[in-house]
Amino acid sequence: MNIRRQRSQSRCSASALLLLLVALAFPPCPICQTSSTGALRGVSIDPTGAFLPGAVVRLTNLQTGAIRSAISDEEGRFNFPLLRPGGYQVQASKSGADDLVASATINIDVTETIHVELHFRLATISHTVKVLAEPTLVQTESSGLGRVVNENAVNNLPLVNRNFAQIASLSPGVTAGVFNAGELGLGGTALGQIAKSNDGLFVHGARSYDNDWQLDGVSVSDVQSSGAGSGGIPIPNPDAIQQFKVQTGLYDAAYGRYAGANISVITKSGGNQYHGTVFEYLRNDVLNANDYFRNQTHQPRAVLKQNQFGFALGGPIQKDKLLFFGSYQGTRQVNGIAAGQSRVACTASLIEPPLTNDRSAAELGKIFGGMTGAQGGTAIEPDGSNINASALALLNLKQADGTFLIPTPQTVPPQLEMEKAFVR
């Protein structure tokens, strides 16, 4: 009998311990917003200013028509956690009081919590009271520092390469290199967090690879850049982005495992109304100014032709139940400005011996006779008779336009040290 009691007590103790661990692992969450959602909380108040329990509050997503309900507790509090960013309408009812309808749309932003107060009135002949919801100027529900960039800013601000990360650098406390409009593709900003060109975002002095990038709540950080073949951080086209937020500090541990900024990107979703865009952006070297150094050497402007085109389309398949959204962007670019994979636009310079347009063995012998290579070797004969035939053919190789593949120097300093020039 004692053994059975002891076993029962042991099982009860184990169950209590398990419940305690679960409670510690999943603590109560009065706000509950994540890197891809927001939240709304509030309080219901009666005409005397006292808290009003038992009020039924309904929250409607104006885009999808989804409805969520909550009942205020003994202290009049209600909470809607884990809300997708977008516009919502609040309605509330309580027996003995007029219904409340917010005439203004309440916008929920990613990682932020909106607080509202519902002031009920005693039931009168008029059964509906409209409440104006004014946006809060200061976020009082969280200590996190950051700024939300909405769809209008993403679409209307000029983005040469359609890379939203250029806008992220406008947030307070964020520093980034000067964006190079001649870079390849989408540009290097944010694509590689470790790069010789110092691409990336630096927040409050932290390294760029300390930032946590999240796309719809999923971490897409790429601290090793594209060295592992991952292609870098994904860059959705601006027409597919609903909003994003750069949290620069004081955010809680739910938003990532890095010490720098937390960048949360939210893409669009389908709604009960069909909506879409078709776009085509053109860049052409005819519209570009020539580089200063190319002008100095009388070279024409480099070729740059870029077309970025695509569409975005969303709407209902079955209203309020099955919605869709999709987007596509294609990029076609002919770029003679950017220098390879370094993503740094520059004009290449070549230091070479003082060659002339006469590349015969005899003329080369006159210029370089008696000289040797950088590591020594046989000296060139004054008549050029011992010049290697392959080297002679390479020096005389011409392109389709008739110019030498190894160009003739544009300027030759009067006091040129021939040995140094030859070694180079």
N, C-alpha and C positions, 0 to 999 in steps of 0.2 A: 504494500500500500504506500509506504513511504517512497519506494523507488519510483512508482508511477507519478506521485506528486512531484518528485524532483525532476522527472523527465518533462512533465507538463510545464513546470516553472522554467526549465531550460529552454523549451520551445517558445514560451511566451517572451522570455528575455531575448532570444534570437530574433523573433519577429519584431519586437520593439526596437532592437538595434538596427534591423534592416529598414524599418520605417524612418528612423532618425537619419540614416545615411541618405535615403531617398529625399528626405526633406532638406538636408544640407545641399544635396546635389542640384535640387530644383527648388530654390527658395521662392517665396511668393513675389510676384512681379507686379507692382502697382502701375507701372508705366508701360513696360514691354514694347519697346521699339528696337529694331535690329538695323543692321547695315543696309537692308533693303526695304524696310517698312518704317512707318511712323505710328503715332498713337494720339488718341483724344481722351481727355478726362475732364470731369467737371463736377458741379454740385448743383442740386436743385434747392431752391429757396422759396418759402411761402411769403405772402404779403407782409407778414410781420418781421421778416428778416431771419426767421428761424429755419433750420435745415428741414427739408421735406422728404421723408422716406417714402418708398413705394411708388415713385414716379416711373412711368414706362418711357424710356428714351429710345427712339429709332434713328438709325444712321443709314442713309442711302447713298451709295456710290453713283454719282450722276452719269458716269461713263458706262458702267456695266449694269446698273440697276440692282446690284446686290444690296440686300438689306440686312442689317444686324441690329439686335435689340439688347437692352440692358435695363435693369431695375435698380434705382437708387437704394442704398443701404440705410441703416438707422441714422447715419450722419448726413444723408442726402447725397452721398458720393456715388458716381458711376464711372465706368472705365471701358474704353474700347481699345484693346491692344492690337498690335500687329496689323496695322492698316496699310494697304498699298497706297503709295503717294497718288494724289489726285484730288478732285473736287467732291465734296460731300454736302448733303443737306441734313440738318438736325430737326427732328420733330419730337415732341414730348406731350404726354397726357397724364392727367391725374384726376380721379373722381372728385367732384366739387370744385374744380378749377378749370379755367379755359385752356384749350389746347395751345401749345406753342409751336410756331413754325419759323425757322430762321429764313428770312427773305434773302439773305446773302449767302453765297457759297463759302463753305469753310474749306480752305486748302490745307491738305495734309502733306508735309514735306518729309523727305527721308531723314531718319534718325532723330526727328524732332517731335515733341509732344505739345499739342495745343490744349489750352485750358479754357473752358467756357463755364459761364454761370447762367442757369435757367431761373428766371424770376417769374413765378406763377402768380396769377390773379384769381380772385374768386370768380366763380361762374357768373356771367352776365348774359344779356341778350345776344351780344356779339360773341360767337363761339371760337373765334380765332384771333390770336394776337401775334403780330409779326415782330420778330426780334432781329435787329441789325447786329451782325457779327463783325466787329472790327478786328483787323489783324493786329497781333501783339507786336510791339516794337522791340521788346526784349524777351528772349527765351528764358523763362523763369523755372522751367521744369527740369533743366539739365545744366550742368556746369561746362559742357562741351563747347569749345570755340570753333566756329566754322561758318560758312556761308553757302546757301543753296543757290545753285544756278539753274534756272528753269528753262523750259523748252524755247521760249521767246528769245532769250539771250543766246542760246546755242545756235538757233537758226539765223538770227539777225546779225550777230557780230561777224566781221569778216574773218574767214578761216582760209588761208591760201591753199593749204593741203587738206582741208576738211578734217583736221585733227582737234578734237575737243580739248585735249590737254593744254593747248595754247591758252584757253580761257581759264583753266585751273590756276595758272600762274598769276592771275589777277587778284586772287584772294589775299587778304592781309596775312603777313608773315611768310609768304611763299616767294621764293626767288628762283628764277630760271634763266638760262642763257638766252641771248637775243635769238629769236627764231629766224632761221635761214630759209627764205622763200624759194631758194634754188635747190633744196634737198630732194632726194629721191623719194618717190611714192608719197606716203603719208607724213614724211618727215621723221626726225629722230626723237622729238620730244616725247618722253615717257615710254618709248618703245624699248629702250635699253637702259636699265638703271645703273649699270656699270659700263662706262664707255670712255674712250680716250677723249672724245669730243665734249665730255661733261654734259651730255644730254640728261634730262631728268629734272625733277622738282626738288628743291631744297627748302625744308620748312623749319623755321626757327634755328637755322644753323645745322640741322641734322643731315646725315648723308642721304642721297637720293634712294639708296637701296634699303633705307629704314622705313619707307612708305609702304602702306598696305593698300593695294588696289583691289576693289571688290566690284563685281559685275552681277547685279541682281542678287546680292547676298553671297555670292560664291567668290572666294579669294582667287584672283588671277595674277598675283604678284609673280614677277620673274626676276629675281635678284641676280641671276647669272646672265642676264641679257639673253641674246639669242645664241649663245655659245653651245647650248645643248640641243639646238635645232628646233626650239619651241616657237621661234618667230617673234618673241617679245610679248608685251602686254597687248591684249586685243583692243582695237580702236573701232568701236561701232561708228557707222556714218551718222552725222548729226541729225538726220531726219528720223533715225530710229531711237534717239535718246529723249526720254521724258524730262529727266532732271538729273543732276549730280551734285554732290556736296563734298567739300573738302573740309574735314575736321582737323584743325591744326594742333589741338591740344586739349587736355583736361577731359577727354572722353573716357568712358569706363571700359573695363576689360572685355566687354561683350563685342567690341568692334574690331578685334584683331590681335595679333601677337607681335606686332612691330612697334618700334619706339618712335617712329616718325608720324607723319600725317596718315589719316585714313580717308581714302577717296572712294566714295560709294557712287556707282553709276547705275541708274535705273532706266531700263529700256521701256518703250511703249508697249501697250497691250491693246487688244481689240475692244470695241465698245458696241453699243446698240445702234450707233449711227455709222454709216460708211464714211470713211475719210481717207484721203490719200494725197500724195504729191508726186509729180514727175519733175526731175531736175536734170540739167546739163550745164556744167561749168567749163569754160574754155580759157586756156592760157596759150598765148602765142608769142614767139620771139619778136614778131613785128611790133608788139605792144610794149616790149621791154627796152629799157635803156642799156647801152653797152657798158661793160665793165671799164672802170677808169684805167686800169693798167693795160687792157687790150686797146683802148683808144691811144695810149701813149706809144704803143708799138704798131699802130695802124692795122690792127686785126679786126675783122668783122665780129659782130655780136654772136655769142654762142647759140646754138640751136636749142630751143625749149618749146616744145609743143605738148600740151597736156589737155586731155578731155576726161572729165569725171561726170558720169551720168548714172541714172538709176531711178528708183521709185520706192515709195512706201505706201502700203495699203492695209487698212484694217476695217473691221466691221463684224456684223453678226452672221453666223450660220443658222443658229436658232436663238432668237432674242432671249436675253436674260440667262441663257443656259450654255450656249456654245459659241464662243467668239474667236476671232483670228486676227493676227497681225503679222505682216512680213515686209521685209525691205531688202533691197539689193543696191549695191554700188559697184560700178566698174571704173577702173582707172587705166587709161592708155597714155603713156608718156614717152616722149623722145627727149632725152636730157643730155645736153652737151656741156652743162655747167657743173653738175655734181661730180665729185672725184671718187668713183668707185664706192666701196662699202663703208668708207669713213663718214659718209653723209656730210662732208664739209665742202662747200663750193669754193673753188679757187682757180686761179690761172697758173698753169704749170710753166716753169722756167727751166731752160736747158742751158747749162754752161758747157761749151765745147771748144775745140781748137778753132783757130781762125781760118776755117775752110773758105774756099771761093767756089764759084760756079764751074770752074775748071777743075775737074776731079781726075785728070789724067795722071799716070804714074810719074811722068816727068815734072809736072807742076807740083805734085805732092812732095817729090824729092827735093825741089827747090825750097819749099816751106819748112819741111821737117827733117831735112838731111842732117845726119849726125846725131839725132835724138834717139833715145831708148825709151822703153816702157817704164812704168812706175816701179817695177821690180827688177829693172835692169834688162839684160838681153842684148840681142844684136842691134847695132845702130842702123838706122835707115841710110841707104846709099844716096848720095846727092842726086843721082839720076832716077831714083825710085825703083830701080830694077829688082830689088829684093822685097818689095811690098807684097804681102800675101794676096793671092788672086781673089780669094773669098772676101777679104776685107775691101779690096778695090771694087768688087762687084756690089757690095753692100753700100759703099759710099756713093756709087753712081745709080742706085736703085731709085726709080721715080714712081710717084703716085699717078692716079688716073688723070689728074689735072695738069700733069707735066712738072710739078714741083718735086724737089728731092725729098725722099723719105726722111733722111737726116738733113735738116734744113741748113742753109747757109746762115751764119750768125748775122743778126741785124745790126749789131754794133760791135766794134773791136776797139778796146781802149788803146791809146797810142803807146803806152808803156807796158803793154801786156807781157807778162812773164811767160814765155812760151812753154817752159817746162811744167809749170803748174797747170796751165790750160790743157796741155797734152795729157797729163795724168788724169785730170777730171774727165 
